[in-house]
């Protein structure tokens, strides 16, 4: 319970704001993702569906493949899942702005849950082919319904264990420009999924990792990924992190970055 808080303090101590960034690419990305406060209709639409789920009386049989001790099938209310498993509104807006700024031609997500992050990403680039993998059939069905309501027809939910669905999804896409890893919060599976996706990455591909400060295991996974020889730029926003394999960055760079108002006294 207290580990993420301690991790945040360590992250915050080392973090910089846009005023300490000299790379034009990183500065532009940070301005688009962290500093742009414009609202979009998609935000209202996704949060409206979240509110509907939070007031639902539905109970689902949840099959969990990826959290270690909690593996198995359990009954969970839809409101509980929407409250605990989905991206927060702030994180969703950041994912939306990131996808909008990067304009990927293909997207892949591991871990749809009930589709909150899926809707934010798909809404940002509505005409981009997007495959989202989800292990639990009942939450996947909720996610599909949400995508249909928002008419996000280019986004598709694929159900099944990642060990069976990831490779066929990669083969269908041929390449992936944005890959969101949010389906298994353990060290070895996270590294395995990263390695399996890497051959399908292109020069501009970005890997997004969620919950990297959730546990020592996930922090270790993030450390290994950002130290990978193919990763040339890594950015930690705390709630999620980015790993780029862009060869234009000749020297490996890593940044912990917060919005400027989080350290309002730093203007140099």
Secondary structure, DSSP 8 states (H G I E B T S, - for coil): --HHHHHHHHHHHH-B-GGG---HHHHHHHIIIII-----HHHHHHHHHHHHHHT---EEEEEE-SSGGG-EEEEEEHHHHHHHTS--HHHHHHHHHHHHHH--SEEEEE--TTSHHHHHHHHHSTTSEEEEEES-HHHHHHHHHHHHHTT-TTEEEEES-HHHHHHHHHHHHSSEEEEEE-S--SHHHHHHHHHHHHTTEEEEEEEEEE-TTSSHHHHHHHHHHHTSTT--EEEE-SSEEEEE--TT--S-EEEEB--GGGGTT---
